[in-house]
Amino acid sequence: EKEDCGFVYYGRHFRSSDGSVPPAFGPPLMPYDSVSLLTLAADNGTWGIGLVASAKDAALRGFKDVDVWTRVVEGYPLVAHWLDGEPLEESISVMAKIEDRHRTFVIDGRPVATGVLPLADSWACTNPSVGRGISIGALHAVALRDLLHDWPNAARPDPIELARQWYEATMATVEPWYRGTLAFDQGRLDEIHAQIEGRAFEPGPQYEMTAALQAATTKDPEMLRSFIDIASVTALPEEVFARPGVFERAVELGSGWRDEGLPGLSREGLLTVVGASRGVQ
């Protein structure tokens, strides 16, 4: 399975003079009306800032211009201070045509190839905005270690049975994370496209509850811990919401998430900044 994830990234890297990185006033990924902002601290006083938009949003392709990109980032007060550093590139780096890709070698319970055990990114990869790739790959590697460790005759495993059992282990340990990530990405794209088209956004139940839980994180430390469990790939959303009281508390505190957006440019304000920065009236 392979398709374009639907997102495009416009990014730039910076460095401080004293080895520090800017303080974080919010999560690394901040969703706004029709764009998300990504702030990633790195080594040796360096960091990156990314504007994440829909690949279909032609109005925002001006983000490729340094002046436009800078003016836009300045319009988001929780992120603007991340511009206070020395740029490491003269231009904006654009990352597009990112593939969601998934491979399996067992079809309808029958291996179509043996001697091949797809692992981590060679099995599946997704849009990187939620930062789960390495964590999912680590879970997958541990599952392979456990499978081979517990195999009755590890020196000479039956190749067909090994392929089948690796498929089953993959489906049990990491397949839910892949499908959940795709569903979240699609929900976010639908939200962005609703903003662009000026229509009401009607999310699916999983996206609705994840957004409500995220909105509740600033109001209840237990909601924050629950959200971190999902973000850190230690518990699936369905496991988190099955815990006593979590679903009800998330609904109570986060059901108004549509009206509790982060401070920054609206869609109209964003288009105004992009147009003014490019000299468009």
C-alpha positions, 0 to 999 in steps of 0.5 A, a space after each residue: 500500500 502506498 500513497 501521498 500523505 497529503 502534507 507539505 513541510 516548509 522548514 528552516 534550522 537555527 543555531 544559538 550563540 550560547 548553546 541553548 535552545 528556545 523554551 517550549 511554550 507548548 507541544 512540539 506540534 501545534 495545530 492551528 486553523 489550516 496550518 500546523 507549527 512544528 518546533 524541534 530542539 536538536 543537538 549543540 544549540 540547534 533547532 528546527 521550525 516547520 510550517 506544515 500545510 496541506 499539499 493542496 493548499 496553493 494559497 500557502 505555497 508562498 511559504 517557500 519565500 524566506 520573508 513570507 515564512 518568517 512573517 508567518 512564524 512571527 504571527 504565532 506568539 508561542 513559536 515566534 521566539 524560536 526565530 531568535 537564532 542564526 539561520 543555518 540555511 539561506 532558503 526554506 527547505 521544502 519536504 513534499 510527496 511524503 509517502 505512507 507506505 505499508 508492506 506485508 508478505 502474508 496474504 490471506 494467511 499464506 506467505 508469498 515470500 519466505 526468508 524476508 521479515 520486514 522490520 520498522 520502516 521496511 515494513 511501514 512508514 507514515 507522515 512524520 509530524 507526530 514523531 512516532 517512527 523510531 518508537 514504532 520501529 523499536 517496538 517492532 524490533 523487540 517483537 522480532 527479538 522475542 519471536 526468535 528468542 522463543 522459537 523452539 529451534 531458532 537455528 533452523 526455523 521453518 520459513 513458512 511458519 516463521 513468516 506467518 508468526 512474524 506477520 501475526 506478531 506485527 499485526 498485534 504489536 505495531 499494526 494498530 499504531 500504523 493504522 491509528 497514525 493514518 487515521 489521525 493524519 486523515 482527520 487533521 487533513 479533513 480539518 484543514 480542508 474544512 477550514 480552507 473550504 469554509 465548511 463545518 468540520 465533522 471529525 470521526 470519533 477517534 479524532 474527536 476524542 484525541 482532540 478533546 484529550 489534548 485540550 484537557 491536558 492543560 486542565 488536569 494532570 491525569 489528562 496530561 499523563 494520559 495524552 503523553 502515554 499516547 504521544 510516547 507510544 506506550 499505550 494505544 488511544 483505545 487503551 487510554 480511554 478504557 481506563 476508569 474515568 479517562 473518557 468521561 473526564 476528557 469529554 468534560 474538560 475537552 469537549 469545547 476544543 474547537 473553541 479553545 484554539 492556540 493564540 495565533 493567526 486565523 485562516 484569514 489572518 494567515 492569508 493576509 500575511 502571506 499576501 502582504 509579504 509577497 506584495 499581493 493586494 
